[in-house]
Amino acid sequence: MAFKKTTVLDSLHVMNSTIIKIIGGLMVMMALIFLFPATYAYWVGEDMSIFLLPVPFLLIIGSLLFLLNGPSEDFSTVNGVFLVIIVWLVLFALGSIPYLMAGLTPLNSIFESVSGFTTTGSSTISDVTVMPQSLMVWRSMTQWIGGIAVVLIFIYILPMFGMGRTFFSNELEGSGSSQLSIKLRNAASSFIQVYVGLTLVNLALLLICNASFCDALCLSLTTISTGGLIVSNSSLVEMNIWVQIVTIVFMFIGGTNFYLHFKAIYGKNLKAYTSNREFRYILLWFTTMAVIVFLIMEWPKLSAFDINAGEMATDFKNAVFTVVSLGTTTGSAVFDFTEYPVTITLILIVLMLIGASAGSTSGGIKFSRMRVVLKFFNNTMKNVLHPNAVYSVSIDGENVDEKRVITAVSITLLYFLTMFFTMIVLLSQGIDWQDSLGLAAGMISNTGVGFGEYGPLGSFDTLSDPIKVFLMFMMWVGRLEITLALVVFTRTFWEDVGHSIRSNHIANRRNHRRE
């Protein structure tokens, strides 16, 4: 007779549900994370209760959910998509608790949480200087967690239950990552260490550059995650030039494919950057756009031979910062770029929508997809001249799978259609066209800033409650790269979810009978 080997934890399982088990683990994890801002609050003499009061409840409930549930016997693709949705919603809800306990309204608390975890970086807090420092540290932490969430949850936790990376290829696919052959769990652990290491290096450099500890901590958490929110009403305008330069570098690092960081640091191969074509193209793209923005801004002075070397150097630094900030969808600012001419505004919107590398923390369409789309359209033009010819999309010497081409084109079109829809909704609510365009682009790309009244120095608190709810939804849609979010609204998805729930219920009943 064969006996099934069981563990102590297996004996505690009363039902099998991967989704509930992971939610329980997430609650425990959030309870432990709350201890960090609570410790900071104690250190600076602030009220710790806004972080500590939820901890016992989360630990008890989360532990019970985790221990009493085993993995589902049949975890399908639809379960994976449903899990992604639920995990984000739970993060949003739990992350809002400190804001709510600090006195923010329920809606504004949820808005801050959604904005943080999606690394959008918009805020309804008009004056952060009157808020507890520890709460602002928490706000920065939510962005840091949101930036690493794909690695931490989708690549590390899910493989424990037998799920591979294919469910989340939209987030992870990027130039140079197709040859990743090491075990997912080991890769995820290494990616997390790289993320933490880069954050600590950023923190150290900011402290060396004379930033206060609170500013350096919040800035390091929100730069590598391309989130953009810090303890300031004026972003980085009042920071010294060295802090701004360090931030430029780490915004670019945050917008770089993390697989390249992995190869460079763990593979001890710094040539991984220079040998990667997408990395070089993005560097060239940002440099070119910064020069164009600078020349458009300075042309009146240049044409009149009114040249001041010091002012021009500052203006060029501001142009580079703005291009990298919006191009990586960070949304930080060293001056109010809403003062730029309309031509530059349109350039910045294009930068926001395209974003940086796939496999990075930035939002937007992603540069790798745009390369595929441009190649596809180029082949379409060739077919007009040579109808009988067959052209394949080739990137970096490798043919791109047709499915990936269709996905890239579809997502790109959906981004523009979704932005257009968002803009129409905002216009219908009485917001002028410039603010509507800026908000639409800022939300769907997770950049978090718009133009006009809702630029880098503005506040979202003046928006009506229905618009805030709508913008939260668009942040979430943008973070899930549109297709994963929109599939939730299809009938087929919910039919598959219902079928999966019934199947899991039947399996649980069958297991109980065996016992």
N, C-alpha and C positions, 0 to 999 in steps of 0.2 A: 504493500500500500504506500502511495506517495503522499507526503505531507507538504502543504504549502508553507514556506518559510514566512513568518510574520515578525514584525518588530513591536516594541511597546507602543509606538505611535500608531501603527496599523490597528492595534486593538482598540484605540480610542475612536476610530472612525465609525460614525453612525450613518453616514451617507457619503456619496461620491459627487463632488461638485468642484471642479477646478476653479471656476469663477468665484464661488464663495470663499474657497480656500485662499486664493490670491488676495481677495478683498480683505480677509482677516489679516494676512501677512502685511498688507499695505497699511492697515490701521495700526498694527504694532510698530511698523517702521516709522510712521508719522509721529506716534507717541514718543519714540526715542529721539526723533529729529527736533521735536518741540523743546527738548532739554537744552539744546544749544542756545537758542535765543533767550531761554529762561536763565541760563548761566550768564549770558551777556547782561541781561537786565539786573541780575544780582550784582555783577561787577560794577555797573555804573549807578547803582542805587535806585533802580526803577522797580515797578510792581511786576513780580514774576507770575502772579496768579493768572494773567491772561494766557499764559502758555502752559502752566502746570495743572490747572483745574481739569482740562480735558484728558490729561495723561492717564490717570487710573482707569477711566471708563474705556478709553481706546485700548489700553493694554488688556483689560479683562475681556471685553467683547471681541477684540481682534484675536486674542489667543484662543478663545473658545471656537470661533469660526474656523481658525486655521487647524486646530487639533482635531475637531470633530468631523472634518471633511477630508476625504481622500481625493485623489485625482479622478476626473471623469473617465469612464471606460472608453468612450468614443468622443474625442475632442476634434471637431471638424473645423473647416475654414470659417464657417459662419460663427462658431463659438469663439474663434480667435478675434474676429471683427467685433463681436458683441463684448468680449472681454476688454478690448481696447477702449470702447465707448464707456463702459462702466468704470474702468480704472480712472479715466480722466474726470468723470463726474464725481467720483469719490474724492479725488484729489482736490477738485474745486471746492467741494463742501467742507472738507476738513481744513483746508487752507484758509477758509474765511473765518474760522472760529476766533483767532486772536484779534482780527479787525473788529469783529462784532463785540467782543468783550472789552475792547478799547473804546467803544462808543460810536463807531461808525454805524450807519444805517444798514439793515440787512442787504439791501440791493448794492450799496457801495462796497460792502464787505465782500460779497460774491464777485463784484466787478474787479476789485483789487486782486482777488485770488485767481480768477480766470486770466487776467492780464499777466500775472506773474508766472503761472505754470505754463502758459502758452508762449512765454518769453516775448509777449507783445510790448509790454512796457508802458501802456497808457495808465493814467491815474485819475481818480476822482478827488484826491487829496490836494486842495489848492495851496495849502501851506504846510509843508512837511516839517518845518522847524518847531511847530507846536505839538507834534506827535512824539511819543516815546522813541528814543533811538533804537531800542530793542525791537520795536515794531517795524521800523524801517530796515533793520537787519533781517527780520523775518521776510519782509517784502523782497529783499534782494535774494534771500535763500530760495524763495519759491521760483525765482527765475533760474537760479543755478540748478535746482532740482529738475525744473522743466527742461533745461538744456540736456541733462544727462538721462532724462527719463527713458528715452528710446533704448539706450544701452542697459540701464539698470533694470527696467521692467521687461522690455520686449526681447532682449537678447540674453539676459542672465537668468531671470526667474522663469520665463516661459519654457526654455529648453529643459528645465527640470521636470516638466510635465509632458515632454515628448514633442514639443513644437519647435520647428526649425525657423530659420530667418525668412523663409519665403513669404510669410504672411505680411511682413513689414518691409518689403523690398523698396517701397516708395521712400522710406526714411533712410535706408541704409545704402541703397545702390549709389555708387559713385565711381568716378574714374579711378582706376587702380585697385579697386576692392574686389574685382572679379576673381582674383587669384587667392583670395583668403581661404586657406585650407586647414588652419589649426582649429581645434575644438572650440565651439562657440562659447562655452562657459569660460574657458581659459582666455579667449579673445576678449570677452566682455569684462572680465576682471582686469585685464591689462588696459583696456580702453578707459575704465574708471580710474585706474591709477594715473594714466596720462592726463585725464581731465583734472584730477585733484592736484597733480604735480604742476601743471600749467597755471592753475589758480593760485597756488602758493608762490610760484615764481612771480606772478603778476603782483600779488600782495607785497612781496618783499621789495620789488622795484618801486612800487608806489610809495612805500614807507621811506625808501632811500630818497625819493623825489620830494620829500617833505609833506606828503599828504597826511592828514590826521588818521589815526587808526580806524575810526568809524568810516571815514570816507574811503580809505584804502580797502577795508574789508568789503564794504558794499560794492565798490567799483570793481574789485577783482571778481566778486561773485557774479556780477551782471555783465561784465565785458566778455569773458570767455563763453558765456551762455548767450551772447548777443541779445541781452534783454534790455539794458539801457537805463534802468531806474536806479538812482542813488539818493543819498540824503541831501538833496538840494532842490530849491525851487527853480534854479537856473541851469540845470544839467552841469556841464563842465566849464561854463563861461568864466567862473571865478577861479578855476584851478590854474596852477602855473603851467608854463609851456611844456615842462618835462613830463608832468602828469598826462598832459594831452598827447604828447608824442608816444609815451608808453601805451596809452589807451588805443592809439591808432594801430600799433603793432599787434596788440592782443585782440582787437576787434577782427583784424585780418586772420589771426590764428584761429579765432572762434569760427570764422567763416570758411576755414580750410577743411577738406575731407579728413576726418580723424583717423582714417586708415593710414594716411601719409604720416601723421604724427606718430602713430603706432610703429610704422616701419622705421622712421627716423630715430625714435627713442629706443624702442625695444630691439629693433634690428640693427641699431647703431649704424644707420645708413643715411647720413644727411643729404646725400645725393638723391634721395627719394623725392625731395621737393623739386629740385632743378630738372630732374629727368622726367617729371610728370607734366605732360602737355597742358592739362587743364589748369594746373597750378600756375603755369607760365601765362596762359591765356587770361586768367582772372587778374593776375598782377598787371598785365598789359592793359586789360580792360579798365581797371580802376585808375591806372596811371593816365591813360588817354582821356578818360572822363574828367579827371581832376584838372588836367591841363586845359581842356575845353571850357570847363566851368570857370577856371581862373582867367582865361583869355576873354571870355564874354564879359565877365565882371570888370576886368581891368581895361577893356578896349577904349573907353572914353579917355582914361588917363594916358594910355599908351599913344593914342592918336594925337593927343595934345602935348605929347612929350613931357607930361607932368609925372615924372618918375621919382619916387621916394623908395629907396632900396629896403628900408626897414618896414615900411607899410606893405610893400609888395610881398616881402617874405612872410609877414603875418597873414596876408590875404591868401597866399598860396598854401600855407599850413592849414588855414580854415577850409580851403577848397578840398584839400586832401582828406582832412578829417571828415567833412560832410559827405564826400563821395564814399569813403570806406564805411562810415557809420550807416548810411542808408543802403549802400550796396550789400552790406552784410546783415541788413535789417536789424541793426542794433538800436538806432534811433537816438543816440546821444548827440549833443550839440555843443559847440564852443562859441557859437553866436547864433542869433535868430536868423536862420536861413530863409525864413519867409520874406525877408527883405530882398532876396534875389529876384531878378526879372522873371517873367512868366516862362521864357525860353528855358532858363535853368530849372525852374520848377518842373517842367515836363521831363527834362533829362533825369532829375532826381526821382520822379515817379517811375520811370523806366528802370532805373537802378533798383528801386524797392521791389518792383514786381519780379525782376529776374533773380535777384538774390545772389548767393555765392554757391559754394560747392554742395553737392549731395553728400550725405554722410557727415555734414557739419551741423552746428546748432542753429544756423540761419534759417529763415523762412523763405518765402517766394517760390517761384517756379523751379529754380535751381539751374545753375549755369550748364551742367551736363545735359539737361533736357533741352535747353535752348540750342546747344550745339547739334543735337539730334534733329530738332525741328528745322533748323536752318539747312542742314544737309538734305533733309527730306524735301523741303521746298526747292532746293537747288536741283535735285533729281527730277522734280516735277517740271521745272523749266526745261531741263534737257530733253524730257520726253515729248515736249511740245515740238522740238526741232527734230527729234529722232524717235518717232512713235513706236518703232519695232524694237528699240534697244531696251535692255533690262538693266536697271541700275540698282545697286544695293547701297544702303546707308553704311558708311564706314567711318569709324571714329578711332583715331590713333592706330590706324593700320588693321583694325579688327572690324569685321562685319557685325552690325548691330542686329540682334534678333528682331524679327518683324513685330512681335508682341510688344517689345520695348519701344519700338518706333511709334506704334499705335498709342501706347500709353503716354508717351511724351507729348504727342500731338494733342491727344484728348485732354490731358491735364492743363496744357498751355491754353487751349481754347476755353476750358472751364474756368481758369483763372480770370481771363478777360471778361467772360460772360458774367461771372459772379461779381466782379468788380463793377461792371455796368449795372447789374441788378441792384447792388448795394447803393450805388450813386443815385439811381432812380428813387429808391426808397427814401434816402436822406433828403433829396430835393423835394419830395412830396411832403416832407415834414417841415418845410420852410427854411431849410439850411441852404445858404447860397452855393453856387456851383463850385467855387474854389474850395470851400470847406468840405463839401460833399465828395469831391474828387479826392482830396487829400485823405479824408477819413476812410473812404472806400479802399484806396490803395494801402493805407497804413494798417487797416484791420486784416485784410485778406493776406497781406504779406507778413503779418506779425512784426511790422516795424514799430507801430505804436504811436507814431507822430503823423500829423497832417500838415496842412498849410493854413495860413490865415489865422483865425482865432484859436485853432487847435494845433498850432505849431509846437515846437520844442519847449517853449516857455509858457504854454497855455495849460488849461485844466479842463478835464472832461466833466467836472461837477456841474457845469451849467446846462448840460444836455438833459433832456426830459427822461423820465424813467423808461418809457417804451423804447426810446432810441438806445439807451444803455443796454437794455436786454438784447436788442437786435445786434448791437456791436459785439457783445459778449459771444453771441452765437457765431458771428463772422470770424472772431478770433479763433474759436474752436474749429471752425471749418477750415481756416487757413492752416492751423497747426497739423490737422489731419490730412493736409494736402488735397482737400476738396473731395476727391473720389471716395475715400474711406468714410467721410462724414455724410456725403449725399446718399450713399448706398443704404443708409439707415432709413431713408424715407421711401424706399421701394417696397412694394407688396411682397415680392419674392423673399427679401431678407427676413421679414417678420414671419412669413410662412415657414422658412427654414429654421428660424429660432424656435417657433412653436413645436415643430417636429423634433428638434433636438431636445427640448425640455421634456417632451413626452417620452422620448426614448430613454433619457437619463432617469426619469421617474420609474419607468418599467424596469430598468437595470437595477435600480436601488431596491425595488420590491423583490426582485429575483434574488439578490444577494442576501436580503434579510431572511427569506425563506430557507436559503441554504444554511444560514447560521442557526 
